[in-house]
Amino acid sequence: MIRILVLFTLILTTLVCLTDRADAQDDTQDDTQEHRSCSVCGMDRKAYGYSRMLITYHDGTQTGVCSLHCAVSELDSHKDRPVSSLLVADRDTRRLIDSGKAVWVMGGKKRGVMTQRPKWAFGTEEAARSFIAANGGVIASWAEVQAAAREEIVHKSH
């Protein structure tokens, strides 16, 4: 009987710890509580949760932006600040993923955020290809989408 009680307690404790850990991970995903407005344009990042990005600088400070366009603007205006991570929302799940590991889709019929040529991030190639099948666009590299966003910003300012 004591063994069963000890085993039950151990299992229950493990489940509680796992639940707390999952909740903590979800809290880190909800960066929109701390960074509700885009630091560049002021748009509501929660409303644009599918395109938002979170920049973490080497000194530990973070900047939340609504889109790749605003991320590039922020990074270009702070070239002297080293970046330790650059996360982007998966368009489908809204979960933050590493921007360099994301599968990017450029173009298509879905209207982009702060851009004439949409650029969307996905956590998997399967999700990106499904989006392309429904909406058009092409797979693009992280370097290509950054360059396209930077080019739009340069042309807008002239």
Phi and psi in degrees as GROMACS dihedral restraints (atoms count N, CA, C in turn):
[ dihedral_restraints ]
;  ai    aj    ak    al  type     phi  dphi    fc
    3     4     5     6     1   -66.0    20    10
    4     5     6     7     1   -38.3    20    10
    6     7     8     9     1   -62.2    20    10
    7     8     9    10     1   -41.4    20    10
    9    10    11    12     1   -64.7    20    10
   10    11    12    13     1   -42.3    20    10
   12    13    14    15     1   -63.7    20    10
   13    14    15    16     1   -42.1    20    10
   15    16    17    18     1   -64.5    20    10
   16    17    18    19     1   -44.9    20    10
   18    19    20    21     1   -62.2    20    10
   19    20    21    22     1   -45.1    20    10
   21    22    23    24     1   -60.3    20    10
   22    23    24    25     1   -44.5    20    10
   24    25    26    27     1   -61.9    20    10
   25    26    27    28     1   -42.6    20    10
   27    28    29    30     1   -62.7    20    10
   28    29    30    31     1   -44.8    20    10
   30    31    32    33     1   -64.2    20    10
   31    32    33    34     1   -45.3    20    10
   33    34    35    36     1   -62.2    20    10
   34    35    36    37     1   -42.9    20    10
   36    37    38    39     1   -61.9    20    10
   37    38    39    40     1   -42.9    20    10
   39    40    41    42     1   -61.8    20    10
   40    41    42    43     1   -45.2    20    10
   42    43    44    45     1   -62.8    20    10
   43    44    45    46     1   -41.5    20    10
   45    46    47    48     1   -62.9    20    10
   46    47    48    49     1   -43.2    20    10
   48    49    50    51     1   -63.5    20    10
   49    50    51    52     1   -42.4    20    10
   51    52    53    54     1   -64.9    20    10
   52    53    54    55     1   -40.1    20    10
   54    55    56    57     1   -64.1    20    10
   55    56    57    58     1   -44.7    20    10
   57    58    59    60     1   -61.5    20    10
   58    59    60    61     1   -40.1    20    10
   60    61    62    63     1   -64.9    20    10
   61    62    63    64     1   -43.1    20    10
   63    64    65    66     1   -63.0    20    10
   64    65    66    67     1   -41.8    20    10
   66    67    68    69     1   -62.5    20    10
   67    68    69    70     1   -40.2    20    10
   69    70    71    72     1   -63.6    20    10
   70    71    72    73     1   -39.9    20    10
   72    73    74    75     1   -65.9    20    10
   73    74    75    76     1   -39.8    20    10
   75    76    77    78     1   -65.0    20    10
   76    77    78    79     1   -35.3    20    10
   78    79    80    81     1   -61.1    20    10
   79    80    81    82     1   -39.6    20    10
   81    82    83    84     1   -69.2    20    10
   82    83    84    85     1   -25.6    20    10
   84    85    86    87     1   -75.4    20    10
   85    86    87    88     1   -24.8    20    10
   87    88    89    90     1   -90.5    20    10
   88    89    90    91     1    63.1    20    10
   90    91    92    93     1   -68.9    20    10
   91    92    93    94     1   -10.8    20    10
   93    94    95    96     1   -72.9    20    10
   94    95    96    97     1   -16.3    20    10
   96    97    98    99     1   -68.9    20    10
   97    98    99   100     1   -44.5    20    10
   99   100   101   102     1   -81.4    20    10
  100   101   102   103     1   -32.7    20    10
  102   103   104   105     1  -124.3    20    10
  103   104   105   106     1    72.8    20    10
  105   106   107   108     1   -71.9    20    10
  106   107   108   109     1   -41.4    20    10
  108   109   110   111     1  -102.6    20    10
  109   110   111   112     1   146.0    20    10
  111   112   113   114     1   -63.4    20    10
  112   113   114   115     1   130.7    20    10
  114   115   116   117     1   -71.4    20    10
  115   116   117   118     1   -14.0    20    10
  117   118   119   120     1   -97.3    20    10
  118   119   120   121     1   -50.1    20    10
  120   121   122   123     1  -113.6    20    10
  121   122   123   124     1   -12.5    20    10
  123   124   125   126     1    88.3    20    10
  124   125   126   127     1    -1.2    20    10
  126   127   128   129     1   -64.4    20    10
  127   128   129   130     1   155.8    20    10
  129   130   131   132     1   -74.2    20    10
  130   131   132   133     1   111.8    20    10
  132   133   134   135     1   -69.7    20    10
  133   134   135   136     1   -25.8    20    10
  135   136   137   138     1   -70.1    20    10
  136   137   138   139     1   -41.4    20    10
  138   139   140   141     1   -64.1    20    10
  139   140   141   142     1   -31.7    20    10
  141   142   143   144     1  -107.4    20    10
  142   143   144   145     1    40.0    20    10
  144   145   146   147     1   -61.0    20    10
  145   146   147   148     1   -23.7    20    10
  147   148   149   150     1   -79.8    20    10
  148   149   150   151     1   -11.6    20    10
  150   151   152   153     1  -125.5    20    10
  151   152   153   154     1     0.1    20    10
  153   154   155   156     1   -67.6    20    10
  154   155   156   157     1   158.5    20    10
  156   157   158   159     1  -135.8    20    10
  157   158   159   160     1   154.3    20    10
  159   160   161   162     1  -129.5    20    10
  160   161   162   163     1   118.8    20    10
  162   163   164   165     1  -101.0    20    10
  163   164   165   166     1   127.0    20    10
  165   166   167   168     1  -114.6    20    10
  166   167   168   169     1   120.5    20    10
  168   169   170   171     1   -84.2    20    10
  169   170   171   172     1   161.6    20    10
  171   172   173   174     1   -56.7    20    10
  172   173   174   175     1   -30.3    20    10
  174   175   176   177     1   -80.3    20    10
  175   176   177   178     1     1.4    20    10
  177   178   179   180     1    95.3    20    10
  178   179   180   181     1   -11.8    20    10
  180   181   182   183     1   -74.3    20    10
  181   182   183   184     1   151.6    20    10
  183   184   185   186     1  -124.0    20    10
  184   185   186   187     1   150.7    20    10
  186   187   188   189     1  -132.2    20    10
  187   188   189   190     1   126.9    20    10
  189   190   191   192     1  -101.1    20    10
  190   191   192   193     1   134.7    20    10
  192   193   194   195     1  -130.5    20    10
  193   194   195   196     1   163.0    20    10
  195   196   197   198     1   -87.0    20    10
  196   197   198   199     1   -16.6    20    10
  198   199   200   201     1  -162.7    20    10
  199   200   201   202     1   169.8    20    10
  201   202   203   204     1   -60.8    20    10
  202   203   204   205     1   -40.4    20    10
  204   205   206   207     1   -54.1    20    10
  205   206   207   208     1   -50.1    20    10
  207   208   209   210     1   -71.6    20    10
  208   209   210   211     1   -31.0    20    10
  210   211   212   213     1   -63.9    20    10
  211   212   213   214     1   -45.3    20    10
  213   214   215   216     1   -64.1    20    10
  214   215   216   217     1   -41.1    20    10
  216   217   218   219     1   -60.6    20    10
  217   218   219   220     1   -46.3    20    10
  219   220   221   222     1   -61.7    20    10
  220   221   222   223     1   -48.6    20    10
  222   223   224   225     1   -64.5    20    10
  223   224   225   226     1   -40.5    20    10
  225   226   227   228     1   -68.0    20    10
  226   227   228   229     1   -29.7    20    10
  228   229   230   231     1   -84.9    20    10
  229   230   231   232     1    -5.9    20    10
  231   232   233   234     1  -132.3    20    10
  232   233   234   235     1    48.9    20    10
  234   235   236   237     1   -61.1    20    10
  235   236   237   238     1   -23.1    20    10
  237   238   239   240     1   -80.7    20    10
  238   239   240   241     1    -7.9    20    10
  240   241   242   243     1  -100.2    20    10
  241   242   243   244     1   114.3    20    10
  243   244   245   246     1   -66.4    20    10
  244   245   246   247     1   140.0    20    10
  246   247   248   249     1  -100.2    20    10
  247   248   249   250     1   132.9    20    10
  249   250   251   252     1   -96.6    20    10
  250   251   252   253     1   -28.3    20    10
  252   253   254   255     1  -155.7    20    10
  253   254   255   256     1   150.8    20    10
  255   256   257   258     1  -136.1    20    10
  256   257   258   259     1   105.5    20    10
  258   259   260   261     1  -104.3    20    10
  259   260   261   262     1   149.7    20    10
  261   262   263   264     1  -133.5    20    10
  262   263   264   265     1   150.9    20    10
  264   265   266   267     1   -77.6    20    10
  265   266   267   268     1   134.5    20    10
  267   268   269   270     1   -66.0    20    10
  268   269   270   271     1   126.6    20    10
  270   271   272   273     1   -57.8    20    10
  271   272   273   274     1   -36.2    20    10
  273   274   275   276     1   -81.9    20    10
  274   275   276   277     1   -45.6    20    10
  276   277   278   279     1   -96.7    20    10
  277   278   279   280     1   -17.0    20    10
  279   280   281   282     1    67.1    20    10
  280   281   282   283     1     8.5    20    10
  282   283   284   285     1   -78.3    20    10
  283   284   285   286     1   141.5    20    10
  285   286   287   288     1   -77.0    20    10
  286   287   288   289     1   133.2    20    10
  288   289   290   291     1  -133.4    20    10
  289   290   291   292     1   161.7    20    10
  291   292   293   294     1   -65.0    20    10
  292   293   294   295     1   125.6    20    10
  294   295   296   297     1   -62.6    20    10
  295   296   297   298     1   -32.3    20    10
  297   298   299   300     1   -75.2    20    10
  298   299   300   301     1   -21.2    20    10
  300   301   302   303     1   -98.2    20    10
  301   302   303   304     1    -9.8    20    10
  303   304   305   306     1   -66.6    20    10
  304   305   306   307     1   154.5    20    10
  306   307   308   309     1   -96.3    20    10
  307   308   309   310     1   115.4    20    10
  309   310   311   312     1   -96.7    20    10
  310   311   312   313     1   141.5    20    10
  312   313   314   315     1  -119.4    20    10
  313   314   315   316     1   130.2    20    10
  315   316   317   318     1  -117.3    20    10
  316   317   318   319     1   135.3    20    10
  318   319   320   321     1    91.0    20    10
  319   320   321   322     1  -168.4    20    10
  321   322   323   324     1   102.9    20    10
  322   323   324   325     1   176.0    20    10
  324   325   326   327     1   -87.9    20    10
  325   326   327   328     1   -12.7    20    10
  327   328   329   330     1   -73.9    20    10
  328   329   330   331     1   128.3    20    10
  330   331   332   333     1   -64.6    20    10
  331   332   333   334     1   132.6    20    10
  333   334   335   336     1   -81.5    20    10
  334   335   336   337     1   175.3    20    10
  336   337   338   339     1  -105.7    20    10
  337   338   339   340     1   118.4    20    10
  339   340   341   342     1    62.7    20    10
  340   341   342   343     1    30.9    20    10
  342   343   344   345     1  -156.3    20    10
  343   344   345   346     1   152.5    20    10
  345   346   347   348     1   -84.8    20    10
  346   347   348   349     1   -29.5    20    10
  348   349   350   351     1  -112.2    20    10
  349   350   351   352     1   104.9    20    10
  351   352   353   354     1   -59.9    20    10
  352   353   354   355     1   147.4    20    10
  354   355   356   357     1  -139.1    20    10
  355   356   357   358     1   117.4    20    10
  357   358   359   360     1  -121.7    20    10
  358   359   360   361     1   143.6    20    10
  360   361   362   363     1  -105.9    20    10
  361   362   363   364     1   142.9    20    10
  363   364   365   366     1  -134.9    20    10
  364   365   366   367     1   150.2    20    10
  366   367   368   369     1   -77.8    20    10
  367   368   369   370     1   -21.5    20    10
  369   370   371   372     1  -136.4    20    10
  370   371   372   373     1   154.2    20    10
  372   373   374   375     1   -65.7    20    10
  373   374   375   376     1   -35.0    20    10
  375   376   377   378     1   -59.6    20    10
  376   377   378   379     1   -44.8    20    10
  378   379   380   381     1   -65.2    20    10
  379   380   381   382     1   -40.7    20    10
  381   382   383   384     1   -63.6    20    10
  382   383   384   385     1   -44.7    20    10
  384   385   386   387     1   -67.1    20    10
  385   386   387   388     1   -34.3    20    10
  387   388   389   390     1   -64.7    20    10
  388   389   390   391     1   -42.6    20    10
  390   391   392   393     1   -61.6    20    10
  391   392   393   394     1   -45.2    20    10
  393   394   395   396     1   -61.4    20    10
  394   395   396   397     1   -42.1    20    10
  396   397   398   399     1   -60.3    20    10
  397   398   399   400     1   -37.2    20    10
  399   400   401   402     1   -86.9    20    10
  400   401   402   403     1   -29.6    20    10
  402   403   404   405     1  -128.1    20    10
  403   404   405   406     1    -6.2    20    10
  405   406   407   408     1    83.7    20    10
  406   407   408   409     1  -175.7    20    10
  408   409   410   411     1   105.1    20    10
  409   410   411   412     1   177.5    20    10
  411   412   413   414     1  -137.3    20    10
  412   413   414   415     1   152.2    20    10
  414   415   416   417     1   -67.1    20    10
  415   416   417   418     1   135.3    20    10
  417   418   419   420     1  -135.6    20    10
  418   419   420   421     1   156.0    20    10
  420   421   422   423     1   -81.7    20    10
  421   422   423   424     1   165.2    20    10
  423   424   425   426     1   -58.9    20    10
  424   425   426   427     1   -42.8    20    10
  426   427   428   429     1   -62.5    20    10
  427   428   429   430     1   -40.1    20    10
  429   430   431   432     1   -66.3    20    10
  430   431   432   433     1   -42.7    20    10
  432   433   434   435     1   -70.9    20    10
  433   434   435   436     1   -35.0    20    10
  435   436   437   438     1   -63.0    20    10
  436   437   438   439     1   -46.0    20    10
  438   439   440   441     1   -62.5    20    10
  439   440   441   442     1   -41.0    20    10
  441   442   443   444     1   -65.4    20    10
  442   443   444   445     1   -41.5    20    10
  444   445   446   447     1   -64.9    20    10
  445   446   447   448     1   -42.4    20    10
  447   448   449   450     1   -63.7    20    10
  448   449   450   451     1   -41.6    20    10
  450   451   452   453     1   -62.7    20    10
  451   452   453   454     1   -40.9    20    10
  453   454   455   456     1   -62.2    20    10
  454   455   456   457     1   -40.8    20    10
  456   457   458   459     1   -64.9    20    10
  457   458   459   460     1   -43.1    20    10
  459   460   461   462     1   -62.8    20    10
  460   461   462   463     1   -45.1    20    10
  462   463   464   465     1   -68.3    20    10
  463   464   465   466     1   -31.7    20    10
  465   466   467   468     1   -67.3    20    10
  466   467   468   469     1   -34.3    20    10
  468   469   470   471     1   -81.6    20    10
  469   470   471   472     1    -9.2    20    10
